[in-house]
Amino acid sequence: MAGCLATAILAAPAGAQRLGGLRALDLPLPTLGAGLVQDTVSGLRSDLDVNQIADLRLSRLRQLVRDNPKSLETDDHGAPVVRGEVLAVSPTAAALQAAEAAGFVVARRERLEPLGLDEVVLSPPQGQSARQAVRRLRKLDPEGQYDFDHIYSAASSGPATDARPSAPPAVEHAPPGTRVGLLDTGFSRDDPAFAGAPVEQQAFAPGGIKADAHGTAVASLIVGQAGRFHGAAPGARLYAADVYGTGPAGGSADAIVRALAWMAREGVPVINVSLVGPPNLTLEAAVRALNASGALIVAPVGNDGPAAPPLYPASYPGVVAVTAVDRTGRVIFEAGRAKHVDFAAPGADMVAEKPGGGLVAVRGTSFASPIVAGRLAVLLHAPDPPRAARALNALSAEAGRPGGEGGRLGLGVVGEDVRLDPKAGRR
């Protein structure tokens, strides 16, 4: 399987495919309270039927859209989208003229030069829903790429609890020149786990950078170090993009794509995207461009359970899809199934940094993905297709239990040294 994934990276332009129609559902992340490291289904229990997990999330998702009718609406499959916006990928001048003649307004146009893309945000005529607008544009320009501005959510689950873990093994710092990217909520560089860490942080959503629990935990699992805790690549330079900000429309495909363009401009070789949602043509185009450059995108499979549809970006060709295992090495029961799974890493019975300092127990595939990203960043210091393929092969050689659990572990489990069991300090 390592060879297959490496081949997909080397042949990304030819191997990528347009994925449409399927719209998987997950709960958006408009706000995360301090200490709440979760995109939670209240009362999530291991005895739930796998079909109930996705149903519970769908119920909360519908409520979120109802609570924010001025900002959000839904696509044809019930997934949340930004109200009054359609994203167009590199439309022709003739296509834009036809759209404007039909009453659409170009709200914003941006050349994402590092990705080789033009992103155009179109506002539909007054009174027209996003669903109607997308259908109209696709009819006007059948060869074009028009899609909703989908909302993506954090791939974490389960309530967070404070923890006092026992001491881990000795920390091995990332070698000089190691760089890694992160798309998530914001975090405070003043938190103890990031003291002295080289961090560059930018905002890509309204409201600017907002320190929050999810981004804090995920960032700490990449570059964090504080006393008994360390991430997968402490000492690496972290490029962190806050794609949520403060509003209900945070986590949009538009924000994610612009953040990926920033990563491309900076030449970041490995990018962790601990977010999940439906397929989206603009996001797919950005992923394809990054793959072609030799950058690696790492993403979690999500937590809607194995019966739920595959989530994205993890299911795109060339994206490194990650599932989560608990302390026994078993895949957590709520982990989803992407179109492919490449690696597994700790995602339960573990701790991460919380806002303001201290450690908190976390659970979900969101927290497995950054561990894999950190490991890959140590192996890949610059975007380059052959080197990316070698990095994937090298990581697969380190992985334990390749093909375990009927293939659910992908190439195997990595990063167990990052796990700090929250119960260890209470024995």
Phi, psi and omega in degrees: 000328178300317179298323180295315181292319178298320178297322178298323178292315182293331184244036186304314183299320182281326186276341181291150180222154178282124181247118182223172174091303183287133177230097178282158186241143174205162185279121176297167186237072182289323179215145174231119180288157179303131179084357181261095183262073185194153163245083205264148161258115185303129178077023179302126185230150182289347180267005177291143171295144184301330179288334182289332183299308179295324180296319179297318179294321179299320179298316180291324179298314179299322179294322179299316179295320178297325182284343183229057186293337180281339184252330189234150167218193182234156175275190184295345183247011176088000179285143182287141179221161176289129182293137172073025178225140172231135179261132177243134180262112176044056179290152177284162178299321179295321180294320178293322177297318179294321179295317179293325177295333179272005175102002178281153179238134175283104181283326178199143175227130184220130175273113178268076191305317181298336180262353182069030185234149166254123175254126179240127176261120181251135174260129182285165175302152182303135178088357181261129180285166177298323179298313178296322182295316180296317179299318182296316182292321178293330177285321179293325185223078184300336181272352182277174179240105181235135181209170178288163170266080185296154176259133179247151187234165179288140181262067178226162183207156175088145183289148178270141178225146178298152185219153175230080185284161175281173186290139178273178173295171180301142183279132174253115184284152176294146179293157178305142179091356179288129180227144181211147181251158181215128171248121185189201167284173177280175175207163181268126177291348180275351178297145187305325183294341182252010180300120179080356181284134176285110185231132169242125187232133177227154179258140179230014179224157180304141179101350179075193182287128178234113179295131181211171191291318185295310179298323178299312182296314183294316178299320181294330179283351173262301189240000186291153173200123179203106179060249185274359185248145171207152177272193185280337182217059179299139183096346178288153174279125183254126172259108187248126179249120173275107181260009181251317183061224186237355186259169180291343180267013177295153182082022183284157176302322179300312180296319181296317182293319178294325176293320177296325177296320176299314178301319180295319178299324181276355180069032180288126187276334182226129185232122176267127178237089183277052183229155179222155178177197183278166172295148183212131187295323179292315178297319179300319180296320179294318179298317181298320180293319179294319177300318181296330180282347183094012172276152179251130173255129181244132185213151179277157180281347179095176188231033178269008178089159184292346180272350183281159176296157177299147180250163185233151016276358185304330186274358177286145176302136178089343176281137179278107184269134188235134171251174187240145176237155177267189185295338178275354181089006180268145176298133181297145191298331184272357182298136177279185177231115175282177176296340172208152173237128185257317181218162170238153178207165178305134178213014178200163182055050186206170181232164174211174179288145173245158181305134180089352179107159183097169184248150183220142177287137181230159181207136177139160180292341174306328188265351172276321183303314181295333178293316177295318180299316179298318179296318180292325180297327177295332184265344184227110186261353178204146178300127180190120185304311179297320179292324177298318178297319179293323178297318179296318179295322179294319179293322179295329178292334179276341189289146176259153177059048179300135180075008182295161181052047177065031180093355182292343178268359180061232180282355176126183185261132177231159171080022181297336180292344179280337184292127168243115183288122182295341181271348186297325183281359183249002181286000000 
